[in-house]
C-alpha cells in the first residue's frame, strides 16, 4: 500500500512538472512568434526607410542641380550688368 501511495505522489509530481514545462514551452513559442512578427515589421520599416532615403537623395540631387543652374544664371546676369 505504501509503494502505491508513493507511486501516486510521484506521478502527481511528474504531472505537475510536465504541466509547468508545457506552460513554459507554450510561453516560449508565443515569444518566438512575437519576435518573428517584430522582425518582419522591422524589415518592412527598414525597406520603407531605404525608399524614403533614396527619394530624398534624388530630391537633394535635383535641388543641387537647380541651384547650380541658378548660380550660373546669376553670374551671367551680374556679368551683363557690369558691362
N, C-alpha and C positions, 0 to 999 in steps of 0.2 A: 504494500500500500504506500509506503514511504517513497519507493522508487517511482511509482506512478505520479505521486504528488510532485516530486522533483522534476519529472518529465514535463508535467503540465506547466509548472512555473517556468522551466527553461523554454518551453515552446512559446509561452506568453512573452517572455523576454525577447526571444528571437523575432516574434511577430512585431513587437514594439520597435526593435532595431531596424527591421526591414521596412516598416512604415516610415520611420524617420529618414532612412536612406532614400526611399521612394519620393518622399516630400522634397528632400534636398535635390534629387535628380530633376524633379519637375521644376523647381525654382531655378536651377541652373539652366535648364532647357529654355525657360522663359527669358532669362537674362541673355542667353545666346541669341535668341530670336530678336530681342530688343536691340542688341548691339548690331546685328546684321541690318536691321532697319535704319539705325543711326548711320552705319557705314554707307548704306545705299543713299540716304539723304545727303550725307557729306559729299559723296561722289557727284551727285546731281548738282548740289550747290557749287562745288568746285568747277564743274563744267560750265555752269551759268556765269560764274565769276570770270573764267577764262574768256568766254564770249564777250562779256562786258569790257574786259581789258582790251581785247582785240578791237572792239568798236571804238573805244576811247583813244587807242593808239592811232587808229585810222583818222579819227577826227583831229587829233593833235597834228598829224602829218599834213592834213589838208589846211589847217589853220596856219601852220608854218609856211606852207606854200603860198597861201593868200597873203600872209604878212610879207614874204619876200617880194611878191609882185607889188604890193602896196609901197614898200620901201623903194623899189626901182622907179615906180611912177612918181613918188615924192621927190626922189633925187633928180629925175628928169625935169620935173616941174621947177625945182629950185634952180637947175642949170638954165632953164629958159628965162626965168625971172632975172637972173644975173646978167644975161646978155643984153 
